[in-house]
Amino acid sequence: MSNDDLTDKVAVITGSSRGIGASIALKMARDGANIVLNYHSDSSKKYIDDLIEKIKGSVEYYNKPELSKTKNPIYGIKIKLPKK
């Protein structure tokens, strides 16, 4: 197992809808991790959908507004990658 092998590991990436967070999420997914993405505004959903399209795993959406200490809920997406 190399240092880049994240098979069967779970990575939670905050700020994953764009920029550095999205790049980290894509890299970790390509290295085998099952990832959890989160975002808190509807305007970020398009970016998350684009990222999901690039990753091509099975997706489970969930909404946990009680996790948020602000008036905006936190939306999460868990992506499980297919076995190689």
PDB file of N, CA, C and O in Angstrom:
ATOM      1  N   MET A   1       0.850  -1.184   0.000  1.00  0.00           N
ATOM      2  CA  MET A   1       0.000   0.000   0.000  1.00  0.00           C
ATOM      3  C   MET A   1       0.887   1.236   0.000  1.00  0.00           C
ATOM      4  O   MET A   1       1.732   1.392   0.882  1.00  0.00           O
ATOM      5  N   SER A   2       0.709   2.096  -0.959  1.00  0.00           N
ATOM      6  CA  SER A   2       1.475   3.332  -1.013  1.00  0.00           C
ATOM      7  C   SER A   2       0.829   4.383  -0.129  1.00  0.00           C
ATOM      8  O   SER A   2      -0.282   4.192   0.364  1.00  0.00           O
ATOM      9  N   ASN A   3       1.522   5.487   0.068  1.00  0.00           N
ATOM     10  CA  ASN A   3       0.982   6.583   0.872  1.00  0.00           C
ATOM     11  C   ASN A   3      -0.261   7.189   0.238  1.00  0.00           C
ATOM     12  O   ASN A   3      -1.074   7.799   0.933  1.00  0.00           O
ATOM     13  N   ASP A   4      -0.420   7.029  -1.070  1.00  0.00           N
ATOM     14  CA  ASP A   4      -1.571   7.605  -1.764  1.00  0.00           C
ATOM     15  C   ASP A   4      -2.768   6.655  -1.812  1.00  0.00           C
ATOM     16  O   ASP A   4      -3.821   7.029  -2.330  1.00  0.00           O
ATOM     17  N   ASP A   5      -2.633   5.442  -1.286  1.00  0.00           N
ATOM     18  CA  ASP A   5      -3.729   4.484  -1.327  1.00  0.00           C
ATOM     19  C   ASP A   5      -4.682   4.744  -0.170  1.00  0.00           C
ATOM     20  O   ASP A   5      -4.342   4.504   0.989  1.00  0.00           O
ATOM     21  N   LEU A   6      -5.862   5.230  -0.481  1.00  0.00           N
ATOM     22  CA  LEU A   6      -6.864   5.545   0.537  1.00  0.00           C
ATOM     23  C   LEU A   6      -8.057   4.595   0.465  1.00  0.00           C
ATOM     24  O   LEU A   6      -9.139   4.914   0.957  1.00  0.00           O
ATOM     25  N   THR A   7      -7.859   3.434  -0.145  1.00  0.00           N
ATOM     26  CA  THR A   7      -8.934   2.473  -0.313  1.00  0.00           C
ATOM     27  C   THR A   7      -9.576   2.149   1.032  1.00  0.00           C
ATOM     28  O   THR A   7      -8.892   1.870   2.017  1.00  0.00           O
ATOM     29  N   ASP A   8     -10.915   2.194   1.050  1.00  0.00           N
ATOM     30  CA  ASP A   8     -11.727   1.898   2.234  1.00  0.00           C
ATOM     31  C   ASP A   8     -11.561   2.901   3.370  1.00  0.00           C
ATOM     32  O   ASP A   8     -12.019   2.644   4.483  1.00  0.00           O
ATOM     33  N   LYS A   9     -10.929   4.013   3.117  1.00  0.00           N
ATOM     34  CA  LYS A   9     -10.857   5.094   4.096  1.00  0.00           C
ATOM     35  C   LYS A   9     -11.991   6.073   3.785  1.00  0.00           C
ATOM     36  O   LYS A   9     -12.482   6.120   2.658  1.00  0.00           O
ATOM     37  N   VAL A  10     -12.399   6.841   4.773  1.00  0.00           N
ATOM     38  CA  VAL A  10     -13.429   7.861   4.585  1.00  0.00           C
ATOM     39  C   VAL A  10     -12.787   9.220   4.816  1.00  0.00           C
ATOM     40  O   VAL A  10     -12.098   9.429   5.815  1.00  0.00           O
ATOM     41  N   ALA A  11     -13.013  10.129   3.903  1.00  0.00           N
ATOM     42  CA  ALA A  11     -12.493  11.488   4.023  1.00  0.00           C
ATOM     43  C   ALA A  11     -13.665  12.459   4.060  1.00  0.00           C
ATOM     44  O   ALA A  11     -14.547  12.416   3.202  1.00  0.00           O
ATOM     45  N   VAL A  12     -13.667  13.332   5.056  1.00  0.00           N
ATOM     46  CA  VAL A  12     -14.676  14.386   5.157  1.00  0.00           C
ATOM     47  C   VAL A  12     -14.003  15.674   4.719  1.00  0.00           C
ATOM     48  O   VAL A  12     -13.040  16.120   5.344  1.00  0.00           O
ATOM     49  N   ILE A  13     -14.499  16.264   3.660  1.00  0.00           N
ATOM     50  CA  ILE A  13     -13.878  17.462   3.101  1.00  0.00           C
ATOM     51  C   ILE A  13     -14.838  18.630   3.228  1.00  0.00           C
ATOM     52  O   ILE A  13     -15.889  18.652   2.587  1.00  0.00           O
ATOM     53  N   THR A  14     -14.479  19.595   4.050  1.00  0.00           N
ATOM     54  CA  THR A  14     -15.311  20.791   4.181  1.00  0.00           C
ATOM     55  C   THR A  14     -14.905  21.789   3.099  1.00  0.00           C
ATOM     56  O   THR A  14     -13.769  21.780   2.625  1.00  0.00           O
ATOM     57  N   GLY A  15     -15.831  22.630   2.723  1.00  0.00           N
ATOM     58  CA  GLY A  15     -15.540  23.603   1.662  1.00  0.00           C
ATOM     59  C   GLY A  15     -15.271  22.917   0.343  1.00  0.00           C
ATOM     60  O   GLY A  15     -14.469  23.393  -0.460  1.00  0.00           O
ATOM     61  N   SER A  16     -15.942  21.794   0.113  1.00  0.00           N
ATOM     62  CA  SER A  16     -15.608  20.969  -1.039  1.00  0.00           C
ATOM     63  C   SER A  16     -16.351  21.337  -2.312  1.00  0.00           C
ATOM     64  O   SER A  16     -16.215  20.650  -3.324  1.00  0.00           O
ATOM     65  N   SER A  17     -17.129  22.400  -2.281  1.00  0.00           N
ATOM     66  CA  SER A  17     -17.895  22.729  -3.482  1.00  0.00           C
ATOM     67  C   SER A  17     -17.053  23.395  -4.557  1.00  0.00           C
ATOM     68  O   SER A  17     -17.413  23.341  -5.733  1.00  0.00           O
ATOM     69  N   ARG A  18     -15.958  24.014  -4.192  1.00  0.00           N
ATOM     70  CA  ARG A  18     -15.111  24.678  -5.195  1.00  0.00           C
ATOM     71  C   ARG A  18     -13.701  24.899  -4.684  1.00  0.00           C
ATOM     72  O   ARG A  18     -13.400  24.672  -3.512  1.00  0.00           O
ATOM     73  N   GLY A  19     -12.860  25.339  -5.572  1.00  0.00           N
ATOM     74  CA  GLY A  19     -11.491  25.708  -5.209  1.00  0.00           C
ATOM     75  C   GLY A  19     -10.663  24.563  -4.663  1.00  0.00           C
ATOM     76  O   GLY A  19     -10.733  23.436  -5.153  1.00  0.00           O
ATOM     77  N   ILE A  20      -9.879  24.868  -3.642  1.00  0.00           N
ATOM     78  CA  ILE A  20      -8.968  23.893  -3.058  1.00  0.00           C
ATOM     79  C   ILE A  20      -9.722  22.693  -2.506  1.00  0.00           C
ATOM     80  O   ILE A  20      -9.280  21.556  -2.678  1.00  0.00           O
ATOM     81  N   GLY A  21     -10.856  22.925  -1.844  1.00  0.00           N
ATOM     82  CA  GLY A  21     -11.641  21.825  -1.288  1.00  0.00           C
ATOM     83  C   GLY A  21     -12.096  20.841  -2.345  1.00  0.00           C
ATOM     84  O   GLY A  21     -12.040  19.630  -2.132  1.00  0.00           O
ATOM     85  N   ALA A  22     -12.545  21.346  -3.482  1.00  0.00           N
ATOM     86  CA  ALA A  22     -12.980  20.476  -4.581  1.00  0.00           C
ATOM     87  C   ALA A  22     -11.801  19.684  -5.140  1.00  0.00           C
ATOM     88  O   ALA A  22     -11.938  18.502  -5.458  1.00  0.00           O
ATOM     89  N   SER A  23     -10.661  20.326  -5.258  1.00  0.00           N
ATOM     90  CA  SER A  23      -9.462  19.642  -5.761  1.00  0.00           C
ATOM     91  C   SER A  23      -9.023  18.535  -4.817  1.00  0.00           C
ATOM     92  O   SER A  23      -8.647  17.449  -5.257  1.00  0.00           O
ATOM     93  N   ILE A  24      -9.068  18.808  -3.525  1.00  0.00           N
ATOM     94  CA  ILE A  24      -8.707  17.798  -2.527  1.00  0.00           C
ATOM     95  C   ILE A  24      -9.679  16.623  -2.593  1.00  0.00           C
ATOM     96  O   ILE A  24      -9.260  15.466  -2.553  1.00  0.00           O
ATOM     97  N   ALA A  25     -10.970  16.917  -2.693  1.00  0.00           N
ATOM     98  CA  ALA A  25     -11.978  15.863  -2.768  1.00  0.00           C
ATOM     99  C   ALA A  25     -11.755  14.969  -3.981  1.00  0.00           C
ATOM    100  O   ALA A  25     -11.822  13.745  -3.870  1.00  0.00           O
ATOM    101  N   LEU A  26     -11.494  15.566  -5.123  1.00  0.00           N
ATOM    102  CA  LEU A  26     -11.271  14.800  -6.347  1.00  0.00           C
ATOM    103  C   LEU A  26     -10.020  13.929  -6.223  1.00  0.00           C
ATOM    104  O   LEU A  26     -10.039  12.758  -6.600  1.00  0.00           O
ATOM    105  N   LYS A  27      -8.946  14.493  -5.699  1.00  0.00           N
ATOM    106  CA  LYS A  27      -7.689  13.743  -5.521  1.00  0.00           C
ATOM    107  C   LYS A  27      -7.889  12.573  -4.564  1.00  0.00           C
ATOM    108  O   LYS A  27      -7.441  11.460  -4.843  1.00  0.00           O
ATOM    109  N   MET A  28      -8.557  12.815  -3.438  1.00  0.00           N
ATOM    110  CA  MET A  28      -8.762  11.747  -2.459  1.00  0.00           C
ATOM    111  C   MET A  28      -9.662  10.652  -3.020  1.00  0.00           C
ATOM    112  O   MET A  28      -9.439   9.471  -2.756  1.00  0.00           O
ATOM    113  N   ALA A  29     -10.671  11.032  -3.788  1.00  0.00           N
ATOM    114  CA  ALA A  29     -11.538  10.041  -4.426  1.00  0.00           C
ATOM    115  C   ALA A  29     -10.746   9.211  -5.425  1.00  0.00           C
ATOM    116  O   ALA A  29     -10.904   7.991  -5.481  1.00  0.00           O
ATOM    117  N   ARG A  30      -9.909   9.849  -6.201  1.00  0.00           N
ATOM    118  CA  ARG A  30      -9.089   9.122  -7.180  1.00  0.00           C
ATOM    119  C   ARG A  30      -8.094   8.194  -6.495  1.00  0.00           C
ATOM    120  O   ARG A  30      -7.684   7.183  -7.064  1.00  0.00           O
ATOM    121  N   ASP A  31      -7.708   8.544  -5.268  1.00  0.00           N
ATOM    122  CA  ASP A  31      -6.797   7.696  -4.494  1.00  0.00           C
ATOM    123  C   ASP A  31      -7.541   6.609  -3.728  1.00  0.00           C
ATOM    124  O   ASP A  31      -6.926   5.861  -2.968  1.00  0.00           O
ATOM    125  N   GLY A  32      -8.864   6.509  -3.919  1.00  0.00           N
ATOM    126  CA  GLY A  32      -9.620   5.396  -3.384  1.00  0.00           C
ATOM    127  C   GLY A  32     -10.503   5.679  -2.187  1.00  0.00           C
ATOM    128  O   GLY A  32     -11.234   4.791  -1.750  1.00  0.00           O
ATOM    129  N   ALA A  33     -10.463   6.881  -1.643  1.00  0.00           N
ATOM    130  CA  ALA A  33     -11.265   7.188  -0.453  1.00  0.00           C
ATOM    131  C   ALA A  33     -12.739   7.318  -0.798  1.00  0.00           C
ATOM    132  O   ALA A  33     -13.101   7.786  -1.878  1.00  0.00           O
ATOM    133  N   ASN A  34     -13.580   6.897   0.131  1.00  0.00           N
ATOM    134  CA  ASN A  34     -14.999   7.245   0.079  1.00  0.00           C
ATOM    135  C   ASN A  34     -15.074   8.627   0.703  1.00  0.00           C
ATOM    136  O   ASN A  34     -14.505   8.850   1.772  1.00  0.00           O
ATOM    137  N   ILE A  35     -15.751   9.544   0.070  1.00  0.00           N
ATOM    138  CA  ILE A  35     -15.686  10.923   0.549  1.00  0.00           C
ATOM    139  C   ILE A  35     -17.050  11.447   0.967  1.00  0.00           C
ATOM    140  O   ILE A  35     -18.093  11.037   0.457  1.00  0.00           O
ATOM    141  N   VAL A  36     -16.996  12.358   1.905  1.00  0.00           N
ATOM    142  CA  VAL A  36     -18.176  13.090   2.344  1.00  0.00           C
ATOM    143  C   VAL A  36     -17.921  14.551   2.018  1.00  0.00           C
ATOM    144  O   VAL A  36     -16.967  15.155   2.508  1.00  0.00           O
ATOM    145  N   LEU A  37     -18.786  15.110   1.184  1.00  0.00           N
ATOM    146  CA  LEU A  37     -18.694  16.510   0.790  1.00  0.00           C
ATOM    147  C   LEU A  37     -19.738  17.288   1.567  1.00  0.00           C
ATOM    148  O   LEU A  37     -20.786  16.744   1.912  1.00  0.00           O
ATOM    149  N   ASN A  38     -19.471  18.535   1.841  1.00  0.00           N
ATOM    150  CA  ASN A  38     -20.524  19.332   2.458  1.00  0.00           C
ATOM    151  C   ASN A  38     -20.563  20.718   1.854  1.00  0.00           C
ATOM    152  O   ASN A  38     -19.565  21.233   1.350  1.00  0.00           O
ATOM    153  N   TYR A  39     -21.735  21.301   1.920  1.00  0.00           N
ATOM    154  CA  TYR A  39     -21.934  22.674   1.466  1.00  0.00           C
ATOM    155  C   TYR A  39     -23.124  23.231   2.208  1.00  0.00           C
ATOM    156  O   TYR A  39     -23.940  22.474   2.734  1.00  0.00           O
ATOM    157  N   HIS A  40     -23.235  24.552   2.259  1.00  0.00           N
ATOM    158  CA  HIS A  40     -24.328  25.128   3.052  1.00  0.00           C
ATOM    159  C   HIS A  40     -25.197  26.123   2.305  1.00  0.00           C
ATOM    160  O   HIS A  40     -26.109  26.707   2.890  1.00  0.00           O
ATOM    161  N   SER A  41     -24.928  26.324   1.031  1.00  0.00           N
ATOM    162  CA  SER A  41     -25.790  27.252   0.294  1.00  0.00           C
ATOM    163  C   SER A  41     -26.251  26.610  -1.009  1.00  0.00           C
ATOM    164  O   SER A  41     -25.529  25.825  -1.624  1.00  0.00           O
ATOM    165  N   ASP A  42     -27.459  26.959  -1.411  1.00  0.00           N
ATOM    166  CA  ASP A  42     -28.000  26.408  -2.649  1.00  0.00           C
ATOM    167  C   ASP A  42     -27.147  26.767  -3.865  1.00  0.00           C
ATOM    168  O   ASP A  42     -27.119  26.026  -4.847  1.00  0.00           O
ATOM    169  N   SER A  43     -26.455  27.901  -3.797  1.00  0.00           N
ATOM    170  CA  SER A  43     -25.622  28.313  -4.929  1.00  0.00           C
ATOM    171  C   SER A  43     -24.422  27.377  -5.129  1.00  0.00           C
ATOM    172  O   SER A  43     -23.820  27.375  -6.203  1.00  0.00           O
ATOM    173  N   SER A  44     -24.072  26.592  -4.124  1.00  0.00           N
ATOM    174  CA  SER A  44     -22.947  25.662  -4.227  1.00  0.00           C
ATOM    175  C   SER A  44     -23.344  24.323  -4.833  1.00  0.00           C
ATOM    176  O   SER A  44     -22.474  23.548  -5.228  1.00  0.00           O
ATOM    177  N   LYS A  45     -24.629  24.039  -4.914  1.00  0.00           N
ATOM    178  CA  LYS A  45     -25.077  22.718  -5.369  1.00  0.00           C
ATOM    179  C   LYS A  45     -24.607  22.401  -6.780  1.00  0.00           C
ATOM    180  O   LYS A  45     -24.249  21.256  -7.054  1.00  0.00           O
ATOM    181  N   LYS A  46     -24.595  23.371  -7.682  1.00  0.00           N
ATOM    182  CA  LYS A  46     -24.134  23.123  -9.050  1.00  0.00           C
ATOM    183  C   LYS A  46     -22.680  22.653  -9.053  1.00  0.00           C
ATOM    184  O   LYS A  46     -22.322  21.738  -9.795  1.00  0.00           O
ATOM    185  N   TYR A  47     -21.853  23.272  -8.235  1.00  0.00           N
ATOM    186  CA  TYR A  47     -20.441  22.898  -8.171  1.00  0.00           C
ATOM    187  C   TYR A  47     -20.275  21.477  -7.608  1.00  0.00           C
ATOM    188  O   TYR A  47     -19.438  20.706  -8.078  1.00  0.00           O
ATOM    189  N   ILE A  48     -21.082  21.150  -6.601  1.00  0.00           N
ATOM    190  CA  ILE A  48     -21.052  19.808  -6.030  1.00  0.00           C
ATOM    191  C   ILE A  48     -21.512  18.786  -7.075  1.00  0.00           C
ATOM    192  O   ILE A  48     -20.909  17.720  -7.206  1.00  0.00           O
ATOM    193  N   ASP A  49     -22.567  19.103  -7.813  1.00  0.00           N
ATOM    194  CA  ASP A  49     -23.047  18.190  -8.860  1.00  0.00           C
ATOM    195  C   ASP A  49     -21.970  17.956  -9.918  1.00  0.00           C
ATOM    196  O   ASP A  49     -21.801  16.834 -10.394  1.00  0.00           O
ATOM    197  N   ASP A  50     -21.243  19.006 -10.284  1.00  0.00           N
ATOM    198  CA  ASP A  50     -20.146  18.870 -11.249  1.00  0.00           C
ATOM    199  C   ASP A  50     -19.050  17.958 -10.697  1.00  0.00           C
ATOM    200  O   ASP A  50     -18.503  17.126 -11.421  1.00  0.00           O
ATOM    201  N   LEU A  51     -18.736  18.117  -9.419  1.00  0.00           N
ATOM    202  CA  LEU A  51     -17.709  17.296  -8.785  1.00  0.00           C
ATOM    203  C   LEU A  51     -18.150  15.830  -8.729  1.00  0.00           C
ATOM    204  O   LEU A  51     -17.353  14.930  -8.992  1.00  0.00           O
ATOM    205  N   ILE A  52     -19.405  15.596  -8.392  1.00  0.00           N
ATOM    206  CA  ILE A  52     -19.934  14.230  -8.360  1.00  0.00           C
ATOM    207  C   ILE A  52     -19.815  13.585  -9.735  1.00  0.00           C
ATOM    208  O   ILE A  52     -19.455  12.413  -9.848  1.00  0.00           O
ATOM    209  N   GLU A  53     -20.117  14.346 -10.770  1.00  0.00           N
ATOM    210  CA  GLU A  53     -20.006  13.828 -12.146  1.00  0.00           C
ATOM    211  C   GLU A  53     -18.569  13.395 -12.436  1.00  0.00           C
ATOM    212  O   GLU A  53     -18.357  12.376 -13.094  1.00  0.00           O
ATOM    213  N   LYS A  54     -17.589  14.147 -11.961  1.00  0.00           N
ATOM    214  CA  LYS A  54     -16.180  13.803 -12.189  1.00  0.00           C
ATOM    215  C   LYS A  54     -15.775  12.563 -11.397  1.00  0.00           C
ATOM    216  O   LYS A  54     -14.967  11.765 -11.871  1.00  0.00           O
ATOM    217  N   ILE A  55     -16.326  12.394 -10.200  1.00  0.00           N
ATOM    218  CA  ILE A  55     -15.920  11.289  -9.332  1.00  0.00           C
ATOM    219  C   ILE A  55     -16.566   9.970  -9.753  1.00  0.00           C
ATOM    220  O   ILE A  55     -15.916   8.926  -9.701  1.00  0.00           O
ATOM    221  N   LYS A  56     -17.829  10.000 -10.166  1.00  0.00           N
ATOM    222  CA  LYS A  56     -18.549   8.828 -10.661  1.00  0.00           C
ATOM    223  C   LYS A  56     -18.656   7.696  -9.629  1.00  0.00           C
ATOM    224  O   LYS A  56     -18.309   6.552  -9.924  1.00  0.00           O
ATOM    225  N   GLY A  57     -19.125   8.012  -8.446  1.00  0.00           N
ATOM    226  CA  GLY A  57     -19.383   6.995  -7.431  1.00  0.00           C
ATOM    227  C   GLY A  57     -20.864   6.958  -7.117  1.00  0.00           C
ATOM    228  O   GLY A  57     -21.641   7.736  -7.671  1.00  0.00           O
ATOM    229  N   SER A  58     -21.261   6.049  -6.223  1.00  0.00           N
ATOM    230  CA  SER A  58     -22.661   6.041  -5.801  1.00  0.00           C
ATOM    231  C   SER A  58     -22.851   7.116  -4.739  1.00  0.00           C
ATOM    232  O   SER A  58     -21.995   7.306  -3.875  1.00  0.00           O
ATOM    233  N   VAL A  59     -23.966   7.808  -4.810  1.00  0.00           N
ATOM    234  CA  VAL A  59     -24.156   9.021  -4.025  1.00  0.00           C
ATOM    235  C   VAL A  59     -25.321   8.865  -3.065  1.00  0.00           C
ATOM    236  O   VAL A  59     -26.373   8.331  -3.418  1.00  0.00           O
ATOM    237  N   GLU A  60     -25.115   9.338  -1.851  1.00  0.00           N
ATOM    238  CA  GLU A  60     -26.178   9.381  -0.850  1.00  0.00           C
ATOM    239  C   GLU A  60     -26.256  10.819  -0.336  1.00  0.00           C
ATOM    240  O   GLU A  60     -25.294  11.331   0.236  1.00  0.00           O
ATOM    241  N   TYR A  61     -27.399  11.462  -0.543  1.00  0.00           N
ATOM    242  CA  TYR A  61     -27.588  12.832  -0.085  1.00  0.00           C
ATOM    243  C   TYR A  61     -28.200  12.819   1.307  1.00  0.00           C
ATOM    244  O   TYR A  61     -29.000  11.944   1.637  1.00  0.00           O
ATOM    245  N   TYR A  62     -27.832  13.765   2.092  1.00  0.00           N
ATOM    246  CA  TYR A  62     -28.500  13.924   3.371  1.00  0.00           C
ATOM    247  C   TYR A  62     -28.447  15.387   3.795  1.00  0.00           C
ATOM    248  O   TYR A  62     -27.598  16.152   3.338  1.00  0.00           O
ATOM    249  N   ASN A  63     -29.340  15.746   4.645  1.00  0.00           N
ATOM    250  CA  ASN A  63     -29.433  17.122   5.136  1.00  0.00           C
ATOM    251  C   ASN A  63     -29.521  17.049   6.651  1.00  0.00           C
ATOM    252  O   ASN A  63     -30.432  16.427   7.197  1.00  0.00           O
ATOM    253  N   LYS A  64     -28.598  17.668   7.311  1.00  0.00           N
ATOM    254  CA  LYS A  64     -28.556  17.659   8.773  1.00  0.00           C
ATOM    255  C   LYS A  64     -28.550  19.094   9.298  1.00  0.00           C
ATOM    256  O   LYS A  64     -27.526  19.558   9.797  1.00  0.00           O
ATOM    257  N   PRO A  65     -29.666  19.799   9.194  1.00  0.00           N
ATOM    258  CA  PRO A  65     -29.661  21.201   9.616  1.00  0.00           C
ATOM    259  C   PRO A  65     -29.334  21.366  11.096  1.00  0.00           C
ATOM    260  O   PRO A  65     -28.872  22.432  11.504  1.00  0.00           O
ATOM    261  N   GLU A  66     -29.565  20.338  11.906  1.00  0.00           N
ATOM    262  CA  GLU A  66     -29.248  20.484  13.324  1.00  0.00           C
ATOM    263  C   GLU A  66     -27.740  20.562  13.581  1.00  0.00           C
ATOM    264  O   GLU A  66     -27.321  20.937  14.676  1.00  0.00           O
ATOM    265  N   LEU A  67     -26.924  20.212  12.586  1.00  0.00           N
ATOM    266  CA  LEU A  67     -25.483  20.323  12.739  1.00  0.00           C
ATOM    267  C   LEU A  67     -24.994  21.761  12.597  1.00  0.00           C
ATOM    268  O   LEU A  67     -23.885  22.089  13.018  1.00  0.00           O
ATOM    269  N   SER A  68     -25.803  22.593  12.017  1.00  0.00           N
ATOM    270  CA  SER A  68     -25.399  23.963  11.735  1.00  0.00           C
ATOM    271  C   SER A  68     -25.723  24.886  12.900  1.00  0.00           C
ATOM    272  O   SER A  68     -26.813  24.830  13.471  1.00  0.00           O
ATOM    273  N   LYS A  69     -24.778  25.718  13.237  1.00  0.00           N
ATOM    274  CA  LYS A  69     -25.008  26.704  14.287  1.00  0.00           C
ATOM    275  C   LYS A  69     -25.437  28.048  13.695  1.00  0.00           C
ATOM    276  O   LYS A  69     -25.598  29.034  14.415  1.00  0.00           O
ATOM    277  N   THR A  70     -25.617  28.071  12.379  1.00  0.00           N
ATOM    278  CA  THR A  70     -26.081  29.270  11.703  1.00  0.00           C
ATOM    279  C   THR A  70     -27.492  29.032  11.196  1.00  0.00           C
ATOM    280  O   THR A  70     -28.050  27.949  11.369  1.00  0.00           O
ATOM    281  N   LYS A  71     -28.059  30.040  10.577  1.00  0.00           N
ATOM    282  CA  LYS A  71     -29.419  29.875  10.051  1.00  0.00           C
ATOM    283  C   LYS A  71     -29.463  29.025   8.786  1.00  0.00           C
ATOM    284  O   LYS A  71     -30.538  28.580   8.384  1.00  0.00           O
ATOM    285  N   ASN A  72     -28.311  28.792   8.149  1.00  0.00           N
ATOM    286  CA  ASN A  72     -28.270  27.974   6.937  1.00  0.00           C
ATOM    287  C   ASN A  72     -28.003  26.522   7.300  1.00  0.00           C
ATOM    288  O   ASN A  72     -27.096  26.250   8.086  1.00  0.00           O
ATOM    289  N   PRO A  73     -28.763  25.587   6.754  1.00  0.00           N
ATOM    290  CA  PRO A  73     -28.493  24.180   7.031  1.00  0.00           C
ATOM    291  C   PRO A  73     -27.219  23.712   6.341  1.00  0.00           C
ATOM    292  O   PRO A  73     -26.743  24.341   5.396  1.00  0.00           O
ATOM    293  N   ILE A  74     -26.681  22.621   6.818  1.00  0.00           N
ATOM    294  CA  ILE A  74     -25.533  21.991   6.183  1.00  0.00           C
ATOM    295  C   ILE A  74     -26.052  20.825   5.361  1.00  0.00           C
ATOM    296  O   ILE A  74     -26.807  19.993   5.864  1.00  0.00           O
ATOM    297  N   TYR A  75     -25.658  20.761   4.121  1.00  0.00           N
ATOM    298  CA  TYR A  75     -26.030  19.653   3.254  1.00  0.00           C
ATOM    299  C   TYR A  75     -24.793  18.780   3.092  1.00  0.00           C
ATOM    300  O   TYR A  75     -23.678  19.285   2.962  1.00  0.00           O
ATOM    301  N   GLY A  76     -24.994  17.508   3.100  1.00  0.00           N
ATOM    302  CA  GLY A  76     -23.860  16.602   2.938  1.00  0.00           C
ATOM    303  C   GLY A  76     -24.121  15.589   1.849  1.00  0.00           C
ATOM    304  O   GLY A  76     -25.267  15.265   1.537  1.00  0.00           O
ATOM    305  N   ILE A  77     -23.053  15.100   1.285  1.00  0.00           N
ATOM    306  CA  ILE A  77     -23.135  14.092   0.242  1.00  0.00           C
ATOM    307  C   ILE A  77     -22.053  13.075   0.527  1.00  0.00           C
ATOM    308  O   ILE A  77     -20.880  13.424   0.665  1.00  0.00           O
ATOM    309  N   LYS A  78     -22.445  11.822   0.615  1.00  0.00           N
ATOM    310  CA  LYS A  78     -21.478  10.744   0.788  1.00  0.00           C
ATOM    311  C   LYS A  78     -21.348  10.034  -0.543  1.00  0.00           C
ATOM    312  O   LYS A  78     -22.350   9.660  -1.153  1.00  0.00           O
ATOM    313  N   ILE A  79     -20.140   9.849  -0.988  1.00  0.00           N
ATOM    314  CA  ILE A  79     -19.890   9.191  -2.260  1.00  0.00           C
ATOM    315  C   ILE A  79     -19.065   7.929  -2.001  1.00  0.00           C
ATOM    316  O   ILE A  79     -17.945   7.997  -1.495  1.00  0.00           O
ATOM    317  N   LYS A  80     -19.630   6.796  -2.352  1.00  0.00           N
ATOM    318  CA  LYS A  80     -18.930   5.529  -2.210  1.00  0.00           C
ATOM    319  C   LYS A  80     -18.457   5.112  -3.586  1.00  0.00           C
ATOM    320  O   LYS A  80     -19.249   5.013  -4.523  1.00  0.00           O
ATOM    321  N   LEU A  81     -17.185   4.872  -3.700  1.00  0.00           N
ATOM    322  CA  LEU A  81     -16.618   4.524  -4.997  1.00  0.00           C
ATOM    323  C   LEU A  81     -16.819   3.047  -5.309  1.00  0.00           C
ATOM    324  O   LEU A  81     -16.830   2.214  -4.403  1.00  0.00           O
ATOM    325  N   PRO A  82     -16.977   2.723  -6.580  1.00  0.00           N
ATOM    326  CA  PRO A  82     -17.103   1.316  -6.943  1.00  0.00           C
ATOM    327  C   PRO A  82     -15.776   0.592  -6.674  1.00  0.00           C
ATOM    328  O   PRO A  82     -14.703   1.183  -6.791  1.00  0.00           O
ATOM    329  N   LYS A  83     -15.864  -0.682  -6.315  1.00  0.00           N
ATOM    330  CA  LYS A  83     -14.651  -1.489  -6.094  1.00  0.00           C
ATOM    331  C   LYS A  83     -13.928  -1.676  -7.406  1.00  0.00           C
ATOM    332  O   LYS A  83     -14.544  -1.880  -8.453  1.00  0.00           O
ATOM    333  N   LYS A  84     -12.614  -1.604  -7.334  1.00  0.00           N
ATOM    334  CA  LYS A  84     -11.784  -1.771  -8.539  1.00  0.00           C
ATOM    335  C   LYS A  84     -11.558  -3.225  -8.829  1.00  0.00           C
ATOM    336  O   LYS A  84     -10.883  -3.563  -9.801  1.00  0.00           O
TER     337      LYS A  84
END
